[in-house]
Amino acid sequence: MIATEDIVARLPGLLADLAGFPLRRVRRHENVDLLVHLGPHLLVVMVKANSRAGAIAQAAEDARDAARRLKAAAIPLVAVPFMGGVGRGICRERGVSFVDLSGNADIVAPGLRVQVAGKPNLFVQRGRPSSVFAAKSSRVARILLAEPGRWWRQAELASEGQLGTGYVSRICSRLEEDRLIERNRVGCVRPRDPNLLLEAWQAQYDARRHNIRRGHVAARSGEELARRVAEACRGFGLDYAFTGPAAAWLMAPFAGYRLVTVYLHRRANDKLLQQLKWHEEERGANLWLIRPDDEGVFHGAQAIRNVVCVSAVQAYLDLRNMPERAREAAEHLRKERLKWQ
């Protein structure tokens, strides 16, 4: 992992190359990692050695505040080793420019536009670092986002998520370090910014970690197929919860859908598959039967029109990983059901 000082040392040369003209002056400043005079422009730079969402958000806020104090025309800029999609979105929403040591940049000022995208991450960490959004760990974020305005005691989170108190304490410490949660005077926690917590989770969420069986069932529409799957599950006493397009359509109708995706508490038996007239196939599949990597996906499940669906948060995460018009449905669901101020 590259150190902050190394980033600071390499930035001037990188900025000069990207802008196409030399720097006039580079200097350190109180509460700012670097001030760069690039032609007529003053860049107020905050540097972070990691690209986690909380770190990016804090750097963007600090850079913006410092730019306002220093000079009306100063340009706030965040510098990191590599800026991912969530980080770019955070900077864009806050009106802050960015540059990364991998060669990507989006710097906007009067008379200046530097935009480079698509450069690969040159600072990929070897091994798989632990994550607060891993299968079991994500139960904490799931509970917090279910009631984002509530202050939770860590013991309550442990009980609700069926987790050990020490385990929850470690997860909360990591989330606080990333500035994704905040604490009150008595140690209770809640999301610092629910949108940021969801974005940070989505950036690390990979639906492929679940066990997914793909197949085809003859049906006139996704709605008809979902109804038949629900009836079959009830008939065989199999607990289930729809996610993806079917859940999104029930929570916030958007458009017709073909693909039906459903979480199952246990493996579908042969009799259920026979009743559905299921044919296992990858191409042309319209039904995904999913055994989750953690039972937490069922937290917050609810019955809508006599059909059980996962929470809006889980449906959103899954939609962002699905084909067809799933991304459009995800944004519509977020607008209608996950609108946090």
N, C-alpha and C positions, 0 to 999 in steps of 0.2 A: 504494500500500500504506500503510495507516494505521500510525503509529508507536506504540510501547508507551506513551509518555507521553500520547498523545492518548486511548488506551483508559483509562488510569488517571484522566484528567481527566473523562471522560464516565461512568464507572461509577457514582459515587454517585447521580447523578440517575436513572439507569436502574434501579438496585436499589430506590430509594425508590418509583418508579412501579410496578415489578413487585410489590413487597411490599404496597403500599397504605398504608404509614405511613412517617413521616420517619426519617431516620438520626439517631442520637444523636451519633455522633462518627466522624470519618474521619481516619486518620493513617498515615504511612509507618512502617515498622519495619525493623530490621536483618534482611537476608536474606528479607524479605517485601515484595512490591510494594505491598500495601495491607491495612490492618486496618480493617474496617468494623463498627461497632456498630449492628446493625439490630434495634431493640427490645431484647429481652434477649439477643439472639444476637450472637456475635462471629464474623465471617466473616474467614478468613485467605485472602487472594486472591493468586494468582500469575497474571501476565499474559503472554500470548504474542501477538506480532504476526502469526504465521502459524499455520495449523491442521494442519500436517503431523503425522502420527501420533507421530513421535519427540518432537516439541516438546510435544505434549499429554501424552504419558506422563511426560516429565520434570517438567512443571509439576504434574501430579497427584501425583507422588511428593513433590516439594518442598513442596507445599501440605499434604499429609497429615503429613509429618514436622514441619513448622513448627507445625501445629495441635496435635500431640501435645506439643510442647515448651511451647507457650504456655499452654494451658488445656484441661482434660479435655473440656469441652463445646464447644470451638471447632469451627467448621465449615470444612473445607478447600474452596476453590472455585477453579476455573480460569476465566479470562476471556479470550476471543479475539474477533476480528471476526465469525467465523461458525464454528459447530461442526457438522461433518458427522457422518454416521452412525458412522464408525469412531471419531471422537473421543468421541462420546456413549458408545459401547461401552467405550472405555478408561476413562472417568470412572466409569461404572457399575460396572465390574469392580473398581475400586480404592476404591469407596465415597466418591467425591469429587463434589461438586456443580459445576455449571457455569452460566455465563451468557455470551451473546454480544451484540455490539453491534447485531446484526440483530433482536434482540428475543426470541430463544429462551432458555429457562432451565429448569433442573431443580435446585432447591435444597430440600434436605430437612433438617429439624431438628425436635426436639421442639416441637410446637405451631406449626410453620411448614412449609408446602408450597407452593412456587412452581413451577408447571409450565406452560411455554408451548412449543408445537412448531408447525412448519409455516411459520414466517416465512422468506421467501426471503433468499438471500445478498445483502446490500447492498454487498458489497465484492469483487465479481467482478473479477479482473484481466483487462485487455484483452490480447488475443493469447494464444498458447498457450505457457506457460512450459515450459522443458525439464524432463524428469522422469527420475529414476533408474529408473523403471519403463516407459519408452518401449520400443518393440519390441526394439531391439538392446541397449539399456542393461540391460534386465531379465535378460539372461543371467547377470549377476553375482549377483543375488538368487536366481535359479533354482539356481545351483551351490551357493551358501551354504546354501540350505534343503534340498538333497539330502543334505548331511552337516552338520547344524547344530552338532554338537559338535566338529568339526574346525577347527583353526587353519590358514588358507590363506595362503600367500605370494601377493602380488599377481601375481607372474610365473606361478604355478600357475593362478590364475584366468584370466589372459590366455590361457594355452595351452589350458585346458579349454574356454573359451568362444570360442576363435578370435577374440580381440580384441587390439587393440594395448595395450601395457603403459601408455602414457600415458593412454589412454582409460579403462582399468581404474582407474588411480590417481585420475582425476577422479571417477569413479563412487563409489569407496570413500570419498573425501573428503566427498562429499555425504552418503553414507549415515552416515558417522561424525558429521557435523555435525547430522544429524537424530536422532542417538543410536539408530540402527537396527543398527549394528555396533560392535564394540569391538576394540581392538588389544592385543596383548601386548607385552612388552618388546623383542622383535625385529621388531616391525612386522607380524606376521601378524594376520589378521582372522577374525572369525566373528560370527554374529548375536548381538546383545546379548540379544534375546528373540525366538526364532523365531516365536512367535505374533504379536508386534507387527509383525515384518517382513512376514509373510504378510498381516496385516490392512491394513497400509499399501499393499501392492501391490494387494490386492483393491479397495481404495477407488479406485484410479486405473485399474484394468483395464477395458477396454471391448472385448468380443468383436466388436463391429461393425467394428473396424478390419481384421479379416480379410476375405478375399474368400469369401463364402458363397453357394453355389448350393443352393436349396431345391427339393426335388421329392418325388414319391411313388412308392413301389414296393409292389406288392401283397405282403403278408406277414401271416402269422398272429400274429406277435409281434415285439417288438424283438430278442429273442435270435436268432430265425430270420433276420431281416433282417441283423443284424450278421454272422452266420456266412456268409451268402451274399455280402455285400460283401467280407469277408476273403478268401473263396475266389476271387472275381472279381479282386481286386487281385493276389493271388499269381499267378493264371493269366496276367495281362497284365504281370507284372513291375513292378507299380506299388507303390512303398513307401508305407506308410500307417501311421496310428496312431489308434485310437479315442479319443475324449474324451467328456465329458459322461456321460449316463446309462449307456451301454454300458460305458465304462471303470469307472465307479463300481460298477456291478453286479458286474463281474468282480473288483474289488479288495475290495469290502465289500458283499456282497449286501444289498439293502435292500427293493426292491419291483420288480414288473414295470415295464417301460417300453415306450413306443411309439416315441419319437424316437431315431434313431441319428445320431450326429455323428462325422465322421471327417476327420482331417487327411490331405491328400495332398501328396506331394513335388512332383508336377507335375499339370497339368490332366488330368482324366479324359477319355479319348478316347471317340469315338462308339461303338466296338465294346463297350467296357465298359458304357456306358449302355444299349446295346441288349440286352446279355446280362442286365442287371438289370431290363429292361423299365421303364426310368425315364421318368417324366413330369414335366417341369418345372412346378412350381406353388408358389405361396407359401402359400395357404390349404390346410390339410389335409396339408402336407408331413410326411413321416415320415423323411426322409433329408436330411441336410445334408452336402454335399461342400465341404470348406473348404481353400482355399489360404492358408496363414498369411502374415502380414506379415513374419515372421522365422522362420528355420529353428530357432531356439532352442526352439520348442514341442516338438521331437522329443528334446530332451536328457532322458535318463533313461527313454526309452521302453523297455518291457519286454513280453515275450511271456507271456501268461497263458492257459492252456488253448488254446494254439496260435493265439491272437489277440493282435496287437500293440496295446498301449495306451500312452498318454502317461503321464507320471509322475503320482502322486497330487496333487502341487501344481498341475500344469496342469489336471487334471480338475476339481479344486475351483474354480479360478478360472473355468473355462468354465461349470460348473454354476450358479454364482452369477449368470450372465448368460442363463440359459435358462428357457423356460416350463415349464408343467405342474408336476410335483412336484420339479423340479430342485433347488430350494433345500433341501428336506427331505433329498434325497439328498446334497447338498453337506455339510450339517451331520453327517449320518451318516458320510460318508467322512472328514471331518475328525476326528471322534471316534475312528474305528477306525484310521486310517492316518496322521494328522497330529497325534498327541497328544504334544506336547513339554512337558516339565516346565520 
